[in-house]
Amino acid sequence: MFTSVRSGPTTRLAAVLASAALTLTVGAPAAMATPQVPAGTGGTAVVPVREGNFFIALPRHGFRTGTVHFRIKNVGWHRHALSVAGPGVRSTSAVIPPGGRTSLTVVLKKGRYLLWCPVDHHRQRGMWTWIWAS
């Protein structure tokens, strides 16, 4: 026998958020969990980045100031690259063929940074995101 439960906007929102969190946790490879070394602790933060058909996936968006080494993998069908722009930084990786990998190292100062794919019109198709350093 089924019981009926009334759900308001808060209950539905909680269910959607819980489902998204579970999907991100269960569906993410172990290497995407967290950067290996936090930036600003005397080492370089190594951050895995996945670029695909008009998305950029990062394990997190907040970082400490310091050196960040983005390890970029193209999991899509199109060529991609990664550009980073923010306080004192304007840098772009090599173009990555489908299935390929490259890396990009930048030094983050306190502030907000835009990450995007500079290939063709990928940025206009939604292939961008923000990160911040504090």
Salt bridges, closest charged atoms under 4 A:
none
